[in-house]
Amino acid sequence: RVKMEPSSMEPSLTDPKSTVNLILKKAKTPLGKRLLMKKAPKLVETDGKMCLMLHGGRSSQTLKNLMTDLGVMKKGECHKMSRKNDGIRPFEGGGETSLEFYAQKADAGSFMLGQQTKKRPDCLTLGRFFDYHLFDMVELLVSEYKSIHSFGSAGNQAVLGSKPCMVFLGDRFETEPAMKLTKNILLDVFRGRPATRINLKGVDRVIVCTALEDKVLFRQCAIKYKKSGTRMPMVDLQEMGPSFDFKLGRHQEAPSDVKKAAYAKAKGARKVKNVSQDALEGKVGRIYVEKQVGLDEMAMMKPKGLKRERRQAAEEREEAKKAPKKKKLAAAAADQDEDEA
C-alpha cells in the first residue's frame, strides 16, 4: 500500500471545512455518497435555495406571525423550526456555529432569524450560506406589520410556490452599499427556482420594496389580469400581504476571497465543429469525406438478372461511338458526288 502525504493530496480533501471531506468521511454506501454529492455546492445551481427559518433566545409575537407569513410565501422551499435557540448570535464571534450546523442538516442556502432584544426590538436577520458557512447577512428592524389574514381573500388566486415578480423602487438601492446588500439578499431569498422561460399567466404576485429616506416599505400584491381590448391584458395590483416596514440595522458582507469563490461562474463548454444535438438522435456529427475516384472500375458482385441489361447498355455505347464515324463517311461521300458533278 502506498501512503499519500497530505501535501500531495488535493486541497479539498485535506481541508477539514470542505464539503467534499465531509462526504468522504460520512458516506458509507454509494447511495449515501450520491445524496451528499447532490447537496454539495455546484457552479450551476438548478434548484431553488432552501431557507432555514428559526427564532433566537427571545422572540415576539409579531416576529412569529411575520415568519409564518414568510413561510407561506416560501412554501416548499423553507425549513421552519419552532423551538427557541439561545446560542445563535450570528454577529458575534462563535455565535454562528449552531446556525451553520442547522443549515447543513436542512441543506439550506439562506436563513431567517427572528430575535427580540431591548436595543433591537422585532429584529429579523436575513443571510446566506456558502458551503454551509455563513456568507453575508443584514438586520431588518420591523415595524407596522400586517398579516395576510388582515387583507381577506385578496390573495386566494395566487398559487403557493409560484415564482414572484420583484420590484425595487428608490435610488438608495443603487447608491448605498448596505441597501445594495439588502436588495441582493432579498432577491436571493424570494426568487424561487431559477427559470429560463416564464408564462405570463403564471406570474400571479409581485413583491414591491420601496426605499424612503428613513425606512423601506415591503409590500406583496396579487396580480389580476383584465381585458384591455388588445393582446396584452391590463394589469391590476391588489395588496394581499404580508405588509411591513423596516429599517436597516447591522450588516456584514462576505470576505473578498470567499466572495470570489462563491461568485465563480462555470466556464462554457468548448464548441466542437460539425457536432450538434438532436432531440431524437442525441449527439449528431458530420464528417468530411474526400471525393471518391474509381468506383465504376471496382469489381462488384453482378447478379445474373442484370446480364441482359448490361449487354444492351454495351451495345448502345458501341452504337454511340460508331455514330460520329458514320456521319463523317456520309459527309465525305456527299462532297465526292458534288465534285464529280
DAMO-V273012 format. One record per pair of residues at least 4 apart in sequence whose ideal C-beta (glycine too) atoms are under 8 Angstrom apart, sorted by the first residue. I is the first residue (numbers start at 1). J is the second residue. If there is no record, write none. Layout:
BEGIN
i-><I;I>
j-><J;J>
END
This chain:
BEGIN
i-><4;4;5;6;9;9;10;11;12;12;12;13;13;13;13;14;15;16;17;17;17;18;18;19;19;19;19;19;19;20;20;21;22;22;23;23;23;23;23;26;26;27;27;27;28;29;30;31;32;33;34;35;36;39;41;41;41;43;43;43;44;45;45;46;47;48;48;48;48;48;49;49;49;49;49;49;49;50;50;50;50;50;50;50;50;51;51;51;51;51;51;51;51;51;51;52;52;52;52;52;52;52;52;52;52;52;53;53;53;53;53;53;53;53;53;53;54;54;54;54;54;54;54;54;54;55;55;55;55;55;55;55;55;55;55;55;55;56;56;56;56;56;56;56;56;56;57;57;57;57;57;57;58;58;58;58;59;59;59;59;59;59;60;60;60;60;60;61;62;62;62;62;63;63;63;63;63;63;63;63;64;64;65;65;65;66;66;66;66;66;66;66;66;67;67;67;67;67;68;69;69;69;69;69;70;70;70;70;71;71;71;72;72;73;73;73;73;74;74;74;75;75;76;76;77;77;77;79;79;81;81;85;87;87;87;88;88;88;88;88;89;89;90;90;90;90;90;90;90;90;90;91;91;91;91;91;95;96;96;97;98;99;99;99;99;100;100;100;100;100;101;102;102;103;103;103;103;103;103;104;108;109;109;110;110;110;110;110;110;110;111;111;111;111;111;112;112;112;112;113;113;113;114;114;114;115;115;115;116;116;116;116;117;117;120;120;120;121;122;122;122;122;123;123;123;123;123;124;124;124;124;125;125;125;125;126;126;126;126;126;126;126;127;127;127;127;127;127;128;128;128;128;128;128;129;129;129;130;130;130;130;130;133;135;135;135;136;136;136;136;136;136;137;137;137;138;138;138;138;138;138;138;138;138;139;139;139;139;140;140;140;140;140;141;141;141;141;142;142;142;143;143;143;143;143;144;144;144;145;145;145;146;146;146;146;146;146;147;147;148;148;148;148;149;150;151;151;151;151;151;154;154;154;154;154;155;155;155;155;155;157;157;157;158;158;158;158;158;159;159;161;162;162;162;162;162;163;163;163;163;163;163;163;164;164;164;164;164;164;164;165;165;165;165;165;166;166;166;166;166;166;166;167;167;167;167;168;168;168;168;169;169;169;169;170;170;170;170;171;171;172;172;172;173;173;173;173;173;173;174;174;175;176;177;177;178;178;178;179;179;179;179;180;181;181;181;182;182;182;182;183;183;184;185;186;186;186;187;190;198;198;199;201;203;204;204;205;205;205;205;205;206;206;206;206;207;207;207;208;208;208;208;208;209;209;209;209;210;210;210;211;212;212;214;215;215;215;216;216;216;216;217;218;218;218;218;218;219;219;220;220;220;220;220;221;221;221;221;222;222;222;222;223;223;223;224;224;224;224;225;225;225;225;226;226;226;226;227;227;228;228;228;239;253;254;254;254;255;256;257;258;259;260;274;274;274;274;275;275;275;275;276;276;276;277;277;277;278;278;278;294;302;302;302;306;307;308;309;310;311;312;313;314;315;316;317;318;319;321;322;323;324;325;326;327;328;329;330;331;332;333;334;335;336;337>
j-><8;9;9;14;13;14;14;15;18;20;21;18;20;21;24;21;21;21;21;131;133;22;131;23;39;40;41;131;132;24;40;25;26;36;27;33;36;37;40;32;36;32;33;36;32;33;34;35;36;37;38;39;40;107;45;130;131;264;265;266;266;49;194;194;193;77;191;192;193;194;77;108;109;110;128;188;189;77;78;79;106;107;108;109;110;74;77;78;79;108;109;110;111;112;189;78;79;81;99;102;103;106;108;110;111;112;67;70;71;74;78;79;80;81;111;112;80;81;85;88;102;111;112;113;114;59;63;64;67;81;82;83;84;85;113;114;115;84;85;86;88;89;113;114;115;116;84;85;86;87;88;115;84;115;116;117;63;64;84;114;115;116;64;114;116;121;122;65;66;122;142;145;67;114;115;116;122;123;124;142;68;114;69;145;147;70;114;124;142;145;147;242;244;71;80;112;114;124;72;73;147;148;241;242;74;78;112;242;75;78;80;148;160;164;190;220;242;78;189;190;160;161;160;161;161;192;193;106;108;85;102;98;95;97;98;95;96;98;99;113;95;96;95;96;99;113;125;127;134;137;252;95;137;139;250;252;99;100;134;101;102;103;111;113;134;104;129;132;133;134;105;106;108;107;108;109;111;129;132;132;129;128;129;126;127;128;129;185;188;189;125;126;127;128;129;124;125;126;189;124;125;127;123;124;125;120;123;125;120;121;122;123;121;123;139;141;249;141;141;142;143;145;139;140;141;142;249;139;140;142;246;137;138;139;140;137;138;140;182;185;186;189;134;135;136;137;138;185;135;136;137;185;188;189;133;134;135;135;254;258;261;262;258;254;258;262;181;185;251;252;253;254;185;251;252;178;181;182;185;248;249;250;251;252;248;249;250;251;182;246;247;248;249;246;247;248;249;244;245;246;215;244;245;246;247;243;244;245;242;243;244;150;151;241;242;243;244;241;242;155;240;241;242;241;241;155;239;240;241;243;222;238;239;240;241;205;220;222;240;241;204;222;224;162;204;205;222;240;202;204;192;192;202;203;204;205;191;192;193;195;198;202;203;190;192;203;205;206;207;220;203;205;206;207;223;186;187;190;191;206;207;209;206;207;208;209;173;183;209;211;208;209;210;211;210;211;212;216;175;211;176;179;211;179;180;182;183;209;211;179;180;179;180;181;253;182;248;251;183;211;216;248;184;185;251;253;186;216;248;251;187;209;188;189;190;207;209;191;207;202;203;203;225;223;222;223;220;221;222;223;240;220;221;223;237;218;219;220;217;218;219;220;221;216;217;218;219;216;217;219;216;216;217;247;245;246;247;245;246;247;248;245;242;243;244;245;246;239;243;239;240;241;242;243;237;238;239;240;237;238;239;240;235;236;237;235;236;237;238;233;234;235;236;233;234;235;236;233;234;232;233;234;243;259;258;259;262;259;260;261;262;263;264;285;286;287;288;283;284;285;286;283;284;285;282;283;284;282;283;284;298;306;307;310;310;311;312;313;314;315;316;317;318;319;320;321;322;323;325;326;327;328;329;330;331;332;333;334;335;336;337;338;339;340;341>
END
